[in-house]
């Protein structure tokens, strides 16, 4: 089984115990896990814009939003779905 990779963690790509992660679904960052430990719930509920060279606009941001009613728990606490790209 492949080890999951954490968004933005080039030197230590695996999730760390005791941290909270979102799972990115679809789009250029599909399958990556941004570390959301300590993020306010409102910040996650509003969605995220993550920097990447892999969008329609190199150097832009990939937009990811939660879907209502998705479960949250320890480890991977939510899933964020690709909703578009922005320069």
C-alpha positions in Angstrom: 0.0 0.0 0.0 1.3 3.5 -0.8 2.1 5.8 2.0 -0.1 8.9 2.0 1.6 12.3 1.4 1.1 15.5 3.3 0.6 18.7 1.3 3.7 21.0 1.6 5.9 18.4 3.4 8.6 17.6 0.9 11.1 16.2 3.4 8.8 14.2 5.6 6.0 13.2 3.3 4.0 11.0 5.7 1.2 11.9 8.2 2.3 12.2 11.8 0.4 10.6 14.7 -1.6 13.1 16.8 -2.0 15.6 13.9 -5.3 16.3 12.1 -5.5 16.2 8.3 -8.0 16.9 5.5 -8.1 14.7 2.5 -8.1 16.5 -0.9 -10.5 14.9 -3.4 -10.1 15.6 -7.2 -8.2 18.4 -8.9 -4.4 18.8 -9.1 -3.8 17.9 -5.4 -6.0 14.8 -5.3 -5.1 12.5 -2.5 -2.8 14.9 -0.6 -3.4 15.6 3.1 -3.0 19.2 4.3 -2.2 19.4 8.0 -5.1 21.3 9.5 -4.2 20.8 13.1 -5.1 23.9 15.0 -7.2 25.4 12.1 -10.5 26.9 13.3 -13.6 25.0 12.2 -14.8 28.1 10.4 -11.6 28.2 8.3 -12.2 24.6 7.1 -15.9 25.2 6.6 -15.2 28.2 4.3 -12.9 26.1 2.1 -9.2 26.6 1.3 -7.1 27.9 -1.6 -3.8 26.0 -1.8 -0.7 27.1 -3.8 0.4 24.8 -6.5 2.1 24.9 -9.9 -0.4 22.3 -11.1 -3.5 24.5 -11.6 -4.7 26.0 -14.9 -2.5 29.0 -14.0 1.0 28.0 -12.9 1.7 29.5 -9.5 -2.0 29.8 -8.9 -4.2 28.2 -6.2 -6.4 25.1 -6.2 -9.7 25.7 -4.5 -11.1 23.0 -2.2 -14.4 23.1 -0.3 -16.1 20.7 2.2 -19.4 19.1 1.5 -22.1 19.4 4.1 -22.6 16.5 6.4 -19.2 14.8 5.8 -18.0 13.1 9.0 -15.1 14.4 11.0 -12.9 12.4 13.4 -9.3 11.9 14.5 -6.6 11.6 11.9 -8.3 12.6 8.6 -11.0 14.8 10.0 -12.7 15.9 6.7 -12.6 15.7 3.0 -12.2 18.8 0.8 -13.4 18.6 -2.8 -11.9 20.4 -5.7 -14.1 23.3 -6.8 -11.8 25.1 -9.2 -8.6 27.0 -9.7 -7.6 30.7 -9.4 -4.6 32.7 -10.6 
